[in-house]
Amino acid sequence: MRYVNLWLTVPMLGLLISCGQGSKNPFTAKIEADSLVLNFSVASGYFVRNDFSSEGLTLVTIDSKEKLEEVFGYATVMGEEGRATPVNFENQFALAAVYSATDLDVRMEPKFLVVEKDTLNVSIEMIMGQKNSYQSRPFALLIVDGNPGVFKSIKTQVNARTAD
């Protein structure tokens, strides 16, 4: 009988502990911790507009549909997966890392977002590939829950490497 009680007690204790670990608003949690990793999703179905000018790597904070449409156009294709990823600007914002036009095959892979005090640090890996016969504007568009106004600054860390 003693083994049965222990067998039931351990899972119940684990359940009670996990119930107190509910998800917190990341902007509330950032105040309680020195650093916090934020979740994000990568948007698809967009292209950088030709009239958006930038030199080198530019990080743009996007907090409205109008600002999104200043930088990006919609690259809609047929099928369920063909629509651009929606952004709900009432409780989300977007971060766009846009590289200048290049004839290299460049992939931009966001690695993580880390909040340290009142600074949002964005880590992106740029993977440089072969030379193309055309130019393109590589970018990464991240969708983040919350309001960008809570950060005093947003910094970018870029690691570049050649494709394998």
C-alpha positions as CSV (number, residue, x, y, z in Angstrom):
1,M,0.0,0.0,0.0
2,R,2.9,2.3,0.7
3,Y,4.1,1.9,-2.9
4,V,0.7,2.8,-4.3
5,N,0.5,6.1,-2.3
6,L,4.0,7.1,-3.5
7,W,3.1,6.2,-7.0
8,L,0.1,8.6,-6.8
9,T,1.8,11.3,-4.8
10,V,4.7,12.0,-7.1
11,P,2.5,12.7,-10.3
12,M,0.1,14.8,-8.2
13,L,3.0,16.9,-6.8
14,G,4.3,17.4,-10.3
15,L,0.8,18.5,-11.5
16,L,0.4,21.0,-8.6
17,I,3.9,22.5,-9.2
18,S,3.2,22.9,-13.0
19,C,-0.1,24.6,-12.4
20,G,1.7,27.5,-10.7
21,Q,4.0,27.9,-13.7
22,G,1.4,29.4,-16.1
23,S,2.5,31.5,-19.0
24,K,3.2,35.1,-18.2
25,N,2.9,38.1,-20.5
26,P,6.5,38.4,-21.8
27,F,6.6,42.1,-21.2
28,T,5.6,41.6,-17.5
29,A,8.1,38.8,-17.2
30,K,10.9,40.9,-18.6
31,I,10.6,43.3,-15.6
32,E,11.1,40.3,-13.3
33,A,14.2,38.8,-15.0
34,D,17.6,40.1,-16.2
35,S,17.0,38.6,-19.6
36,L,14.2,36.8,-21.3
37,V,13.9,35.0,-24.6
38,L,10.8,36.0,-26.6
39,N,8.9,33.8,-28.9
40,F,8.3,35.0,-32.5
41,S,7.0,33.6,-35.8
42,V,8.5,34.2,-39.2
43,A,6.1,35.7,-41.7
44,S,5.9,34.6,-45.3
45,G,4.2,35.8,-48.4
46,Y,5.8,39.2,-48.6
47,F,8.4,40.9,-50.8
48,V,10.4,44.1,-50.2
49,R,9.0,47.0,-52.2
50,N,11.3,48.5,-54.9
51,D,10.7,52.0,-53.5
52,F,11.9,51.1,-50.0
53,S,15.5,52.3,-49.7
54,S,18.1,50.8,-47.4
55,E,21.8,50.4,-47.4
56,G,23.4,47.3,-45.9
57,L,21.3,45.6,-43.2
58,T,18.4,47.7,-41.9
59,L,16.1,46.8,-39.0
60,V,12.6,48.3,-39.2
61,T,10.1,48.2,-36.4
62,I,6.6,47.9,-37.8
63,D,3.6,48.7,-35.6
64,S,0.8,49.4,-38.1
65,K,-0.5,48.1,-41.4
66,E,0.4,51.3,-43.1
67,K,4.1,51.0,-42.1
68,L,4.0,47.3,-43.2
69,E,2.8,48.4,-46.6
70,E,5.5,51.1,-46.9
71,V,8.2,48.3,-46.7
72,F,6.5,45.2,-48.1
73,G,4.1,44.1,-50.8
74,Y,2.0,41.0,-50.7
75,A,3.4,38.0,-52.6
76,T,0.1,36.0,-52.8
77,V,0.1,32.7,-54.7
78,M,-2.6,30.1,-55.2
79,G,-3.6,27.7,-52.4
80,E,-4.2,27.7,-48.7
81,E,-0.5,28.4,-47.9
82,G,-0.4,31.2,-50.5
83,R,-1.6,34.1,-48.4
84,A,0.7,36.4,-46.6
85,T,1.0,35.8,-42.9
86,P,-1.4,38.1,-41.1
87,V,-0.2,40.5,-38.4
88,N,-2.7,41.7,-35.7
89,F,-1.3,45.1,-34.9
90,E,-3.6,45.5,-31.9
91,N,-1.5,43.0,-29.9
92,Q,1.5,42.3,-32.1
93,F,4.3,44.1,-33.9
94,A,6.7,43.1,-36.6
95,L,10.5,43.4,-36.9
96,A,11.9,43.4,-40.4
97,A,15.6,42.9,-41.2
98,V,16.1,44.0,-44.8
99,Y,19.3,43.7,-46.7
100,S,20.2,45.8,-49.7
101,A,19.8,44.5,-53.2
102,T,22.4,41.8,-54.0
103,D,23.2,39.3,-56.7
104,L,24.2,36.8,-54.1
105,D,21.8,34.1,-52.9
106,V,21.3,35.3,-49.3
107,R,19.2,33.6,-46.7
108,M,18.4,35.4,-43.5
109,E,17.5,33.1,-40.6
110,P,16.4,34.7,-37.3
111,K,17.8,32.9,-34.3
112,F,16.4,34.5,-31.2
113,L,15.0,37.6,-29.6
114,V,16.3,38.4,-26.1
115,V,15.1,41.1,-23.8
116,E,17.7,42.5,-21.4
117,K,16.3,45.2,-19.1
118,D,14.7,47.6,-21.6
119,T,16.6,46.5,-24.8
120,L,15.4,44.0,-27.3
121,N,18.3,42.1,-29.0
122,V,17.6,40.5,-32.3
123,S,20.0,37.8,-33.6
124,I,20.0,36.9,-37.3
125,E,22.2,34.6,-39.3
126,M,22.9,35.6,-42.9
127,I,23.9,32.7,-45.1
128,M,25.7,33.8,-48.3
129,G,25.3,31.5,-51.2
130,Q,26.3,31.5,-54.9
131,K,26.1,34.5,-57.3
132,N,22.9,34.8,-59.2
133,S,22.2,36.3,-62.6
134,Y,19.6,38.7,-60.9
135,Q,19.3,40.8,-57.8
136,S,17.0,40.3,-54.9
137,R,16.3,42.0,-51.5
138,P,16.8,39.4,-48.8
139,F,14.8,39.9,-45.6
140,A,13.4,38.3,-42.5
141,L,10.0,39.4,-41.2
142,L,9.3,38.5,-37.5
143,I,6.0,38.7,-35.8
144,V,6.2,39.3,-32.0
145,D,3.4,39.5,-29.4
146,G,3.3,42.8,-27.6
147,N,4.0,46.5,-28.1
148,P,7.4,47.7,-29.3
149,G,7.0,50.9,-27.3
150,V,8.1,49.1,-24.1
151,F,11.7,48.9,-25.4
152,K,14.0,51.9,-25.2
153,S,16.2,50.4,-27.9
154,I,16.3,47.5,-30.3
155,K,19.7,46.1,-31.3
156,T,20.7,43.7,-34.0
157,Q,23.4,41.0,-33.9
158,V,24.2,39.6,-37.3
159,N,26.4,36.5,-37.9
160,A,27.3,36.0,-41.5
161,R,28.6,32.7,-43.0
162,T,28.9,31.1,-46.4
163,A,26.6,28.3,-47.4
164,D,27.9,24.8,-47.0
